[in-house]
Amino acid sequence: MGPPILRSVTLAVDAFNLTEYLTEQRAIVERALELSLPVAYPETLYDSMRYSLMAGGKRLRPILCLASGQLVGGRLEQLLPTACALEMIHTMSLIHDDLPAMDNDDYRRGQPTNHKIYGDDIAILAGDALLAYAFEVVAERTEDVTADRILNVVGRLGRAVAAEGLVGGQVVDLQSEGQEVSLDTLEFIHAHKTGALLEVSVVSGAILAGGDDDAIARLTAYSRDIGLAFQVIDDILDVTATSEQLGKTAGKDIAAAKATYPSLLGLEVSRRKAADLIARAKQVLEPYGDRALPLKAIADFIANRTH
């Protein structure tokens, strides 16, 4: 039995129907994404963009944006364009990550990767187009948000993708294959390659909704902990899950001689690390009471996911 506060947090989160919440929020995001990208000329490019964008998935990043914005009183019209943009950026990263020059994967979300259908050239360009379009969507479709807040989000999105974020983490990840890597380097890779986009997903929602400095600080801490926990769990699943469970090729990290948390710390220590990160992430949201239940439940979902 934990301290009284932690026990009450656990009981409250257990009472929250996360499955229903995720289903409702995912449906909202899916509808918005469907409307956001109609097919135009050249059709092959748009088909490629939509093939990956509409391929399903958890829609975790846009849902985090909606949840954090709603935590501080935001409305859907303020949040949905950025939520869609986050999924576009995430989809770009998956398309590019699967390419032969990167992770060279044949399957994503249980179906052939984009380049297997459209070729490397169109896949690269589809990813480029999704990335650029994401910024257009934020800038032109966000409603009832002041220009300074929109500009803040645009800047954070750029930083999360570029050398200080996803791209920088991917470069270090590629350069570390087959090398002895320290825990600090591994955490740098994961904080940038995966964590940066999760962080901006959470924080951007609060910024758009007008969250104060304390809310931004708490949500930043929450997002960094769940971002690292997400990748620790990802590393564990690469060792323990099947390709069918993952929807992509299992054991890719081992085959590429990549450093992972299980390879450096072992499976049990890695599991404990993820659990500690999730507990800390939930604790920082305690001042928000029941309003934070969606974000706390999502943290537990990240810790307990099997794919």
HUZIJO-V565757 format. One line per field, one symbol per residue. ss: DSSP state (H for helix, E for strand, L for the rest). psi: psi as a letter, one per 30 degrees, with the letter a starting at -180 (. if undefined). burial: I if it has 9 or more other ideal C-beta (glycine too) atoms within 8 Angstrom, else O. A space follows every 10 residues. Layout:
ss=???
psi=???
burial=???
//
This chain:
ss=LLLHHHHHHH HHHHHLLHHH HHHHHHHHHH HHHHHHLLLL LLHHHHHHHH HHHLLLLLLH HHHHHHHHHH HLLLLHHHHH HHHHHHHHHH HHHHHHHLLL LLLLLLEELL EELHHHHHHH HHHHHHHHHH HHHHHHHHHH HLLLLLHHHH HHHHHHHHHH HLLLLHHHHH HHHHHHLLLL LLHHHHHHHH HHHHHHHHHH HHHHHHHHLL LLHHHHHHHH HHHHHHHHHH HHHHHHHHHH LLHHHHLLLL LHHHHLLLLL HHHHHLHHHH HHHHHHHHHH HHHLLHHHHH HHHHHHHHHH HHHHLLL
psi=kaleeeeeee eeeefkieee eeeeeeeeee eeeeffilka kkeeeeeeee eeeggblfhe eeeeeeeeef egglleffee eeeeeeeeee eeeeeeefle fcfhkfkkhg lkleffefle eeeeeeeeee eeeeeeeeef fkkhkleeee eeeeeeeeef eaffbeeeee eeeeffkglk kleeeeeeee feeeeeeeef eeeeeeeefg kleeeeeefe eeeeefeeee eeeeeeefef lleeefglkl geeeeghkkl eeeefleeee eeeeeeeeee eeefgeffbf fgeeeeeeee eeeglg.
burial=OOOOOIIOII OIIOOIOIOO IIOOIIOIII OIIOOOIOOO OOOOIIIIII IIIIIOOOII IIIIIIIIII IIOIOOOIII IIIIIIIIII IIIIIIIIIO OIOOIOIIIO OOIIIOOIOO OIIIIIIIII IOIIIOIIIO OIOOOOOOII OIIIOIIIII IIOOIIIIII OIIOOIIOOO OOOOIIIIII IIIIIIIIII IIIIIIIIII IOOOIIOIII IIIIIIIIII IIIIIIIIIO IOIOIIIIII OIIIOIOIII IIIIOOIOOI IOIIIOIIII IIIIIIOOOO OIIIIIIIII IIIOOOO
//
